[in-house]
Amino acid sequence: MTENRTTDDGGQRTIRLFPDYADTVLWIREPIDYEDTGLSDELVAGMRGWEQFYYDSLDADFNWVSAEAARTFTEEGTRLAQSVSSEVGPHFLIEFASYEAGTETVRRRSAHPAENAEAERAFAKLFDEIEVEDREIADYIRNNPGGKWTAYAPLSGTVFDPNPNWQTEAPSEDD
């Protein structure tokens, strides 16, 4: 059985909320474009504003410009986590770990049906696609034991081969 890295130990599908220079604050395994989420325009605007507030609240060394800015960032992130949770419903856990020192990770799961059926369907589809991909990768690895790992950066198209001298065949006695 393969590990499903898109869910937590309880099988909950986890959506993470944090800014990280990806033009979105929503992450599953990778950044999720707002256009793919079905979330309300008002909520997306709030997340965009929160992300910009974060960047504006850092100095040149990436430290908070003030304790108040850090507190505001955490408070708004917590509010947004609750709003995302309300829109997507109880099948998803929303996780927000603030960059403010000393804060606890916020986890929100709605106790009520999704307020935004389009967002609920969109996130279910995103998770389903990731789970299919995970199964395909696991099957490929299982069926190709002599293969090797590479890393792929989808935005740039760059492929990184961590060991270009990898041998897929056993070395001969002459090697």
QUISULMO-V763185 format. One record per backbone hydrogen bond with DSSP energy under -0.5 kcal/mol. CO is the residue of the C=O (numbers start at 1). NH is the residue of the N-H. Records with the same first field share a line. If there is no record, write none. Layout:
CO=NH / NH
//
This chain:
3=5
4=7
6=14
8=11
12=8 / 14
13=15 / 93
14=16
15=95
16=18 / 27
24=20
25=18
26=32
27=16
30=28
31=33
33=36
34=37 / 38
40=44
41=45
42=46
43=47
44=48
45=49
46=50
47=51
48=52
49=53
50=54
51=55
52=56
53=57
54=57
55=58
57=65
59=62
63=59
66=70
67=71
68=72
69=73
70=74
71=75
72=76
73=77
74=78
75=79
76=80
77=81
78=82
79=83
80=84
81=85
82=86
83=87
84=88
85=89
86=115
87=116
89=92
91=13
93=15 / 95
94=108
95=17
96=98 / 106
100=103
106=96
108=94
112=90
116=120
117=121
118=122
119=123
120=124
121=125
122=126
123=127
124=128
125=129
126=130
127=131
128=132
129=133
130=134
131=135
132=136
133=137
134=138
135=139
136=140
137=141
138=142
139=143
140=144
141=144
144=147
151=160
152=154
153=157 / 158
158=153
159=161
160=151 / 162
161=164
163=166
166=168
172=175
//
